[in-house]
Amino acid sequence: MEEATIRPGYTIPTDTDGTLSDYSAIEAAVNAHNQNAQPGEAYWGIRLCGAEYEVYEYGKVPQPPTAEELTAQEKAHREDQQRQEGLDKLPETLEALKNENEMLKQCLLEMSETVYA
């Protein structure tokens, strides 16, 4: 008996005479394909169709980013980090401003007492 090649369209029954099918061969073939798939090739998946497992294609392996895209991603990442650092320091900054505001109020109060005394 010739062994079937596992590829999209390949099916195996989920069980035979009440015995569950060995899913490991189909899983291994799909995983191996997906790990070795090149940009533009389809990913493979396994779905349950009634009483069968079926190998199918879904999505495409993306092209690797260009140098310009990588540079833009890195710039956006740095900007996000700087923004987050600013947000992380916001409570400290607000507390410092609050203290400064209290000191200014106190100075103005003391100045007004001196002027009107």
N, C-alpha and C positions, 0 to 999 in steps of 0.2 A: 504494500500500500504506500502510495506517495504521500509524503508529509506536506501539508498545505503551508504556504508562505504567509506569515502574519503581516498584513498590511491593511489599509482602509478597505472596508467591505468584508473582511474576515469575520466570521461568527463561530461561536461554539455554544452549545446548549448549556444552560446553568446547571442542569443535572441530567444524569442518564440513569434511568431505572431507580430513581430515588437517591442516587449517589451524587454528591456535589462535584462539579467539574473542577479540574485543576486549573485555577485562574493564574497561577504563577508564570506560566510560559507566555501567555498573552500580555501580562503585566510587564514582564522582563523585556519583551520585544518592543512594546510601546515606550518604556522608559529609555531603552537603548537608542531608539530612533530619536526621541526628543532631545537627548543629551548630545547627539551628533548632528542634529539638523542644522543646516546652514541658513544664513539670511535669505529670505524669500521662499523657503520651503515651508510646508504646512506642519504644524504640530499635530500629533495624533492623540486621541483620547479613547476611552473605553466607556461605552454606555450600555445600559440594560434595555433591551428591546424585547418586551414580552418575556419569553423563556430563554433568551439568548443574550450573550455578551457580544457586542459588535465594536470593532475598531473603526473609528471615523476620523476625519480631518477637521481641524478647527484652527482658525487664526493662522498667521504667518510669523515666522521668526523675523524679528525686526532687523533692519540694517543697523550696524554699529553707528554711534554718533560720530559726526565729523569733528575735527579739531575745533572749529568755530562753535559748534553746539556744546562741546565739553567746556570750552572757555566761558560761554554764556551760563551754563549750569553752575560752574564754580563761582562765577561772579554773583549769581542769584543766591547761592548757598551762603557766601560771605555776607551779603546784604541781609539775609534772613538771620544770620548769627548776630550781626550788629544790632538789628532791630530787637531781637530777643534779649540781648544784653541790656539794651536800654530799658526794655520792659521789666527785666529782672531788677534793675536799679531804681525803678520808679518809686517804690515805697520809701526808700532812703532819701531820694530826691524830694519827695513830697514832705517828708518829716523835716528835712533841712530847711525847706522853704517855709514851713509852718513855724519853725523856731526863729527863723530870720524875721518873719512877719511879726511875731510876738515881741522880738527885740525892738523892731521899728516902732511898734505901738508904744512900748515902754519909753523909748526915747522921745517920741512925740508928746506923750503925757508929761514927762519930766520937763520938756521944753516949754510946754504950755503952762505948767505950774510956775516955772521961772519967769516967764514973760508976764503973767497976770498976778504975780505975787507982790 
